[in-house]
Amino acid sequence: MMPVRRDVHPHLPPERICDWHQRGRHVTHFINALSIFFPAGERFFMDSVRNYRDRIADPELKQAVAGFIGQEAMHTREHILYNRLLDDVGLPAGKLDSRVASLLNLLRKILPKSWQLAHTIALEHYTAMLAAGVLADPRQMGDSEPGYRQVWTWHALEETEHKAVAYDVWNVVMKPGPYRYFVRTFTMLTTTVTFWAMVFVFHVRLVMADKSCRNKLLGFGSVMNFLWGSPGTLRKMIPEWFAYFRPGFHPWDDDNRAELSRIAPLISEIEDTAIRAGASTRAPSIRSVA
């Protein structure tokens, strides 16, 4: 259960960046829109937890925090590279990433560190819910292009592995009582509105900028079916979203740790896919993200 930093670099064929998902370009760009949030978002998560490192006495939680930061750093690196593929085909990933970074920088300036951590645990719950859906239902990724399926599955597994770390830090550093509950639940409500509004806008921007995407408006029906029909990505998240508002909630109330047995085989599969494609299994050097 201890999060471990893994230097994983899935091979993403650049020519498939706009149509890698088996359900077509509109669903592909919905998931691509989520990728845009990760570089700035993961940095915010790391900083929010780092703010309280000196208040953590438990050695196991200290080790878990180090693993959490290490994993988030690797996710940041891979999504920077992922988003560059969107930029390379003329989609506005870089511009949209800058908007996310500007918003989070504003939160750093105006919010107390406790509220920054509260936003982190709310967003970590979202990533855990999305990850659980990817891992539990094969239809989420299906027969999509292997490299992209692998990068999202790897990310989902590690988000599951560390899904309680920021929350455990929260419980250590925040005094129990009505105020702690209020901050935790209020930030989930505001995060829900802000996050999904931005996802919607980013998704539309990507679709409209993709010159090869036909039936731009009608194609959004396939996304609605994916999210609310079959497999129902968001529909299936509703019970876990409400669970967050229980006074005694903990991320491991939804115990899906059995899925973590898939990590080692997946890493081997990622390396095999890259080797067969004649690609490097090591990421190119980029500016430090941790």
N, C-alpha and C positions, 0 to 999 in steps of 0.2 A: 504493500500500500504506500510505501515511501516514494514520492515522485523522484524520478531520475532524469538528469539531462542527457538527451540522446542527440547526437549530431547526425540528423537524418536529412537527406536531400533528394526528394522524389524528382524523377525526370518528367518535366511538363513540356510536351511538344508545342512549340510556339504557334504552329499553324492551326492548332485545335483550341486556342484560348477562347474563341467565340462560340464554339459548338461542341464542347467536349461532353456535355451531358446527354444521355440517351433520349431525353424528352425534348431536345431541341434548344434553339438559341435563347428563347425567353427564359426557360428554367436555368440554362447555363448562366445567363446574366444576372438572374436573381442571386445565385450562389456567388458569382463573381462580385456582386455588390457587397456581400458580406465580407469578402476578402479585403476590400478597401478599408474597412474599419480596423483591421487587426494591427498594422504597424503602430499607429498612434495609440490605439486602445491597449495593446499589450504593454507598451511603455508606461502608460498611465497605471495599469494594474501593478506592474513591478514597483513603481515609485510609491504607490499607495501603501503597499506592504512594507517596503523599505523604511518608510517613515516611522514604523513601530518596531523595527528589529531590535533596538536596544531595550525594549520593554518585554521581550520574550525570554523567559528564564528556562522553560522546558527544553531540554536538548533535542528531543524528538521533533518538536514543533520547529525549532531552529533549523534542523536538518531538512524538514519538509519545506520551509520557506526557501532555503537555498535551492532545493530541487524545483520548486515552483518558479523561481526567478530564472533558473537555467532553462527550463522548458519554454517559458514565455519568450525568452531571448531567441531560442531556435525558431519558434513560431513566427516571431517578428521578422527574422531574417528571410524565412521562406516566403512569407507573404509580401515582403518588399520585392523579391524576385518575381513572384506571381503577378503582382500589380504592374511591374515593368512590362510584362508581356501585353497587358491591356494598353499601356501607353504606346507600345511599339506598333500597334495596329490602329492607332489614332483615337482610342477611347480615353475619356478624361479622368482616368484613375488618379493621376498625380494631383490634379486640381481638387478632386473630391477628398483625397487623403489630406490635403492641406486644410480643408474645411474641418475635418474631424480633429486634426491637430490643434487648430485655432480654438475650437470649442473646448477641448480638454485642457489646453493651456489657460483658458479663461477660468475653468473650474479650479485649477491649481491656485490661481491668484485670489479668487473670491471666496472659496469654501474652506472651512476648517479641515484639518487633516482627517478628522473623524468622518466628515461627510464625504470626503474623497474616497475613504475606505468603504463607506456605505454604498457609493456608486459602484465600486469595484465588486463587492459581493453580490450586488444585484445583477451586474453584467456577467459575472462568473456563473450565476445561476442560469442566465440565458444561454451561455455557451454550453453549460452542462446539459440543459434540456435539449438543445439542438444536437449535441453530441450523442445523447441517449437515443434520439430518433434515428440518427445515421447508423448507429451500431445495432439497434434492435430490429430494424426493418430493412431487409436487403433492397427493397424497391426504392429506397432513398437515392441510392447510387446506381444500382442495377448493373447493366452492361456498359456503363459509361467508359470513356477513354481511361485506360489503366492508371496512367500517371496522376491524373487529376482525381480519380477515385481514391488513389492511395494517399495523396497529400491530405485530403479531407478526412479519410479514415484514421490516418496517423494523428492528425490534430484532434479528432474526436476522442481517441483513446487517451491521449495525454491530458486533455481537458477533463476527462472522467477521472483519471488517476489523481489529479490535484484539485478536484472540484471543491474540496472542503478546506483547503489550506487558508485562503484569505478569510473565510468565515470563522475558522478556529482562531485566527489572529484577532478578528473582530470581537469574539467572545472573551478573549483574554484582556484586551485593552479597554473595552467599554464596560462601564459599571452596569450590572443588571438593573432593570427597572423600566418604567413606562417610557422614559426618554429614549433608551436604546431601541425599544420596540418601535417607537414612533419614527425615528430616523431611518431604521432599516426598511420599514414598510412604505414610508413616504417616498424615499428615494427609488424604490421599486416602481411605484406608480409614475413618477416623473420620468424615470429611465424608459419605461415601457412606451410612453407617448413619444418621447424624443427619438429613441432608437428606431422605432418602426416607421416614424415619419421620415427619417433620414434614409432608411433602407428603401422605402418606396421611391423617394426622389432619385436616389442613386441608381436604382434599378431602371427607372424610366430613362434617365440620362444615358445609361449604357446601351439600352435597346435603341433609342433614337439615334445614337451616334454610330451604331453598327450598320454600315451601308449595305451589307449583305443580308440583313435581317428583313425578311419579307413579312407582310401582314402584321405590321408593327402593333396595331391596336388589337386586332383579333387574337393575336398570339398571347395576350395577357390572360386569356381564358385558360390556357394550358397551365399557367402559373397558379391561378386560383384553384384549379383542380388538384395540382400538386400539393398546395398548402392546406386546402380545406376538404378536398375530396379524397382521392386515393393517390399516394399513401396518407395524405392528411398531416403533413409535417407540423403545421401550427395547431391544428385541431387537437392533436394528441398531446400537445404541451399544456393544454388548459388546466388539467388537474394539478400538475406540478407547479404551475404558476400560482394557483390559489394556495397550494400547500405552503408556499413561502410566507404566507400571512399568519400561519399558526404561531402562537407565542413560543412554543418549544421546538420550532422547526430546526432541522439540521440537514445539510446536503446529502448525507448518507442515509437519510430515511428512505430514499430511493436507492436501494443497494444493488447496483449493477456491476460490482467489482469483478464478477465472473468474466465480463467482457475483456478484462485486461490480459487474459491469457493469450489474446490474439496479437499482442504487441510484437513479440519475437518473430513469429511467422511473417507478420506484415513487413517488418524491416528487411527480412531476407527477400521477400517478394519485391520490395522497392529496389533493392540492390540488383536483383536479377533483371528487372525491367529496364533499368538504366544500362546495364551491361549489354543486354540484347539490342538496345537502341544505339549502342556505341557512344553513350554519354557518360560523363563523369559522375561518380557517386559522391563527390565532394562539391560543396557549394562554392561558387566564386567568391573571392574576398570582397566584402563590402564594409562600410563604416561600422564600427562596433555598435551593437544594439542593446547591450546590457550595461 
